[in-house]
């Protein structure tokens, strides 16, 4: 995309899953890329994620809660992809205050820096479908009631609302993407803090059974990370996206059990097992979810292009080759 050639881009959470994939794409498009990441162990940052472009990216190890660092980093940027966040729903319930600081207060601080030091910056914020809570209807469109079921969802909603407010009141050019289940190379796989698909892939490659909670009938939609990066770049470059909120989603929602079966089939060995829902997870489970992405399809011509089968195959191949950079145990033969 021509808009990013020589553009000065800042990516918060830039050593994480989506941020690093976006950084690699932007480098290939000729952008001047700076990534900022706290490298807090639980949040998914990994320097090896940008190995492919390490000599072409500026890396700043800083926390988005550090107002002085963010003031410096935002001052001369053309684009801000605001992807930093605490993503674990369980962690947000066990210890809500870091989630509040990162997903709400820090977002307000970032936007204040934009207002005071770089009012012309273009901002894309990574929101989440978690803010909808348990769906009243399917597919879920952008007009669906917002009823988060956990602390993480409440704070992510606050972060989103700050971005909308600063556009409406202060003229900051913001766009919000409500992401669904994003997966692919570079996602966190040591645990389920980022996505359950990550730990499933680790279990499969380690020779352990995939753990599926409940009866596995919950329906989800999935987006491959490269398709999500397409959406982020379209949102940042299209004038008609300013001030808007867009759902991402997919045309082929699938049950968790069918997803586990597909992974086993692609890997050609392994198995999955059904286990009872842990009480702490059952309390915040949203049941079935899949999103209506017609708005972004019409407005920005975005449509996911990677099938779940192709995306999972590429993801398995990536971790089979590079597992030593993501977890210490040897991969089963």
Secondary structure by P-SEA (a helix, b strand, c coil): cccccccbbbbcccccaaaaaaaaaaaaaccbbbbbbcccccccccccccccccccbbbbbcccccaaaaaaaaccccccccccccccaaaaaacaaaaaaaccaaaaaaaaaaacccccbbbbbbccccccccccccccccccbbbbccaaaaaaaaaaaaaaaaaaccccbbbbbbcccccccccccccccccaaaaaaaaaaaccccccccccccccccccaaaaaaaaaaaacccccccbbbbbbccccccaaaaaaaaaaaacccbbbbbcccaaaaaacccbbbbbaaaaaaaccccccccaaaaaaaaaaaaaacccccccccccc
